Structures are given as C-alpha cells and as structure tokens.
Amino acid sequence: MFSRKEFGKTSYRNDEEHCKCFQKNILWSNLSHPSRYRISVAIGIIALMTGLAIGLLSGKAEMWVKVTLMITFAFALLITVIVPTIF
C-alpha cells in the first residue's frame, strides 16, 4: 500500500508474511460462548431489523431509507458477532 519512504517511520503495510488480523478460532469462540451482553445486543439488532422489514419502524419512508437502515443494522449485527467482547 504505502512504502516507508513516503511516510517516514509510519508504515501502513503489514510487515508480517501472513496477516493474522482475522483469526477464525476467535470467531468460533465468540459464536460458541457468547456473553449476555452480546446476546442482548444481537437480539436488539434483530428486533430492529424485523421491525424495519415489517414496516413498523420505517412506515412510509422511501425505499432508499429502508435499504440503508437494513444494511446498517446488518453491519452492526456482523460487528456484534465478530468483534470480541471488550467490556
């Protein structure tokens, strides 16, 4: 991406031969032993997605608003499932 020469000491390139940024074993651990906080947040997001799909939340909003909210809720659910509990 960027070389060290362009930005001095700051390097945005991963120096490791194999990037370990996303570890599958952590994902399976998060899914197999979720915390109460993670479960409650996931249920809340799923409830919001369901309300949006039914039309309870969106009402007579334009389609682009509904699609944007659904994508945002889906992304939030993905982050909730993937990111380790830090609280």
C-alpha positions in Angstrom: 0.0 0.0 0.0 2.3 2.8 1.2 6.0 2.5 1.5 8.1 3.5 4.5 10.0 6.0 2.3 6.8 8.0 1.6 5.7 8.4 5.2 8.9 8.2 7.2 8.6 5.9 10.2 4.9 5.4 9.8 4.1 2.2 7.8 0.6 1.1 6.8 1.9 -2.1 5.3 1.7 -5.3 7.3 5.3 -6.4 7.8 4.3 -10.0 8.7 4.4 -12.6 6.0 1.0 -13.9 6.8 -1.5 -11.4 8.3 -3.2 -12.6 11.4 -5.7 -9.8 11.6 -8.7 -12.1 11.5 -8.5 -15.4 13.3 -11.1 -17.9 12.7 -10.7 -19.7 16.0 -11.7 -16.4 17.8 -14.8 -16.2 15.7 -15.9 -19.7 16.6 -15.1 -19.0 20.2 -17.3 -15.9 20.1 -20.1 -17.8 18.5 -20.0 -20.9 20.8 -19.7 -19.0 24.1 -21.5 -15.6 23.7 -21.7 -13.3 26.6 -25.1 -12.0 27.9 -24.2 -8.5 26.6 -23.5 -9.8 23.1 -26.8 -11.9 23.1 -28.8 -8.9 24.3 -27.3 -6.6 21.7 -27.8 -9.2 18.9 -31.4 -9.7 19.9 -32.0 -5.9 19.9 -30.5 -5.5 16.4 -32.5 -8.5 15.1 -35.7 -6.9 16.6 -34.8 -3.6 14.9 -34.3 -5.5 11.6 -37.6 -7.3 12.0 -39.4 -4.0 12.8 -37.9 -2.5 9.7 -38.8 -5.4 7.5 -42.4 -5.4 8.7 -42.7 -1.7 8.3 -43.2 -0.9 12.0 -40.2 1.3 12.2 -40.0 2.7 8.7 -43.6 3.5 8.0 -44.0 5.2 4.7 -40.3 6.1 4.3 -38.7 6.0 0.9 -37.1 2.7 -0.2 -33.5 4.0 -0.1 -34.0 4.9 3.6 -35.2 1.3 4.4 -32.4 -0.3 2.4 -29.8 2.0 4.1 -31.2 1.2 7.6 -31.2 -2.6 6.8 -27.6 -2.5 5.6 -26.6 -0.5 8.7 -28.4 -3.0 11.0 -26.9 -6.0 9.2 -23.4 -4.5 9.5 -24.0 -3.8 13.2 -25.1 -7.4 13.7 -22.0 -8.6 11.9 -19.7 -6.5 14.1 -21.6 -7.7 17.2 -20.9 -11.3 16.3 -17.3 -11.0 15.1 -15.7 -8.5 17.4 -14.6 -9.9 20.7 -16.2 -8.7 23.9 -14.1 -5.9 25.3 -16.4 -4.6 28.1 
